[in-house]
Structures are given as structure tokens and as C-alpha cells.
Amino acid sequence: MINIMIQISTYIFIAILLGYFFGWLITKLLLKERYQHHLDKIVLNTNTGIEELNKIKEELYQYKKDNKRLKAQNKELNSGYAGQKYVLDEHNETLDEFQRRLHNKDEVIAALTSQLSLIEEKQRQIEKKYEEEIDAFMFERIDITQKYKDLLEKIKLLKEQKGILKAKESWFSRVFSSSSPSVKSH
């Protein structure tokens, strides 16, 4: 019985292999018929397109050459640009430093201007006070001088009325003339 089972298994296995092989052949034939028309079109286009394909190959070759040349130029320009960028960065750092210093000096100038404004305001106040004091002193001097002249006139009038002084003699000359003999005796 095992023998029969082995034989049946072998026949089934052979049948499966034959089925697979015939299925593959039939599929291949069907696909060949199905795509033969498309393949013929491609082959026809390929024959007529060989000249175009050669032109495209030539253009592609030319583009590759141009690409290599442009890459080399780009590399040179980038290296030059890197050098210029380095110099530009250094100049920018220098300019930034100058701007910082200028800003600091602007702050110092603003502070000094503020101080100068305060000092000028104090100076104006002092000058105004000084001018007011001078004006007050001048008015007071004029007033005192006028009072002094008035007093001298009154004294002169009084002395003339009492006859102490002679009409054309001043009290000043009389005081000094009377004190002169006493100075001589010493």
C-alpha cells in the first residue's frame, strides 16, 4: 500500500509540474501576442529614432561637458567669493567696532551736552543775579549820592545862616586850615 501511495504521489507531483509548465507556456504565448503589437511600435520608433537618439546622446555629452566646465567655474568663483567674504566679514567687524565706539562717544557727547546745558543755565542765573545786584547797587549809590548832596546843601545852608562860614569859603577848607597849625607845632 505504501508503494501505491508513493506512485500516486509521484504522479500527482509530475502532473503539477506539467500543469505549471503548460500554464507558463500558454501565458507566455498570450503575453507575446498581447504585447507584440506594442513591441513592433517601439522597434519602428527605435529605428527612426536612432538618429534622434544619436543627436540626444551628442547633446547629453555636450551638456555633461558644459556641466563640468560650469562646476569648475563655480568652484573658482566660490573660492574667490570665500576670500571676499572673509575680507568683507573682517571689514564688517571693524565697522561694527567703529559703530560701537561712535555710539559710546555719542552717549558721552549727550551727557556732556546735558551737563553743559545745566552749567549754562546756572551761569545765566548767576549773571542775572549779578546784574540785579549791580542794578540795585547803582540805584542805591545814586540814592545815597543824592542824599549826600542834599545833606551837604543843607549843612551849607545852615552854616551860612549861622555865619560860621564865609560866603565863598567851604567847610572843608576851614577844617583843614584850622588843623594845619596844630600839625606844624608838633
NORZISUL-V30101 format. One line per field, one symbol per residue. phi: phi as a letter, one per 30 degrees, with the letter a starting at -180 (. if undefined). A space follows every 50 residues. Layout:
phi->???
This chain:
phi->.dddddddddddddddddddddddddddddddddcdddddddddddddcd dddddddddddddddddddddddddddddddddddddddddddddddddd dddddddddddddddddddddddddddddddddddddddddddddddddd ddddddddddddidcddcccdddddddddddddddd
